[in-house]
Amino acid sequence: MFRILVIEDDPDIQEVLNNYLTAAGYLVLLAGDGVEGLACFRQEHPDLVLLDVMLPKVDGFGVLELIRQESQIPVLMVTARDS
């Protein structure tokens, strides 16, 4: 089964993404901050990461930089930022 790691600190956005992706048949892994997200990435080896930019502990750009040191997994940046 295709596994998607959602690294998002907003519980409402986490829930929406989880519901839609689960309904579409994906296995969803959830993390609420950058540190937790990196740990989950390293342990679970997902097929895709949906990554929020503004995260506590380690922001999305820092998480992406660390992921890129280990993998070329597809990463989609999810953000409400306008710039």
N, C-alpha and C positions, 0 to 999 in steps of 0.2 A: 504494500500500500504506500502511496506517495505521502511523504511526511513534510508538513510545513511548520516551521518554527516561527511563531509570532512573538516578537519582542516589543512590547507596548506597555507603558505604565498606566494608561487610563483604563480602568476596569470596564467602562461602558464600551469603549472601542474594542477591547479584548473580546468582550462578549459578542458583539456584532460580527467581528471577523471569525471567531470560533463557530458561531451558529451557521454562517453562510458556508464556510469551508467544510465543516462537518457534513452539512446537508448535501454538499457537492461530492461527498465521498472521500474527502481527505482526512488523514490522521493529523490532528492539530496539537502542537506542543506550545505551551504558553510560558512566557517569562515576563516579569514585571519591571526589570531594570537591566542595565548593561552587564553587570557582573553575573546575574542569574542567567541571562541570555547566552553569554559566552560559555558558561558551565554546561548549559543544556546543549548548545551547539557541539561542544567537544564530546559530550557523553552520548548523545542521541544520533549524531550524523544525519541531520535532516536533508531533504532534497531541495528545499527552498527556504529562504528566510525573508519574512516581512519585518522590516526594521524601522522603528520610530526614530526620528532624528533627535528629539528632545527627551532624553532618558535620564533618570537619576543615576548616580555613581559613575557610570561611563556613558558618555553620549553616543548617539548612533554613529557618528563619524569615527569615533574611537573604536567602537565595536567592529565596524566595517574594516578598519585598518588591521585589527587583530585577526579577523576572519580571513582576510586576504593573505596574511602571512602563512596560513595553513591550508587554504582551499580556494578553488575558483567556483564554488557553489553560487548559483544565482541568488542575488539579494535585491529585493525591491525596497526602496526607501519610502516610508509612509510618513507624511508630515502635514501639519496644518500651517506650516510657515509659509509666508508669502514671498520670501526672498531667499 
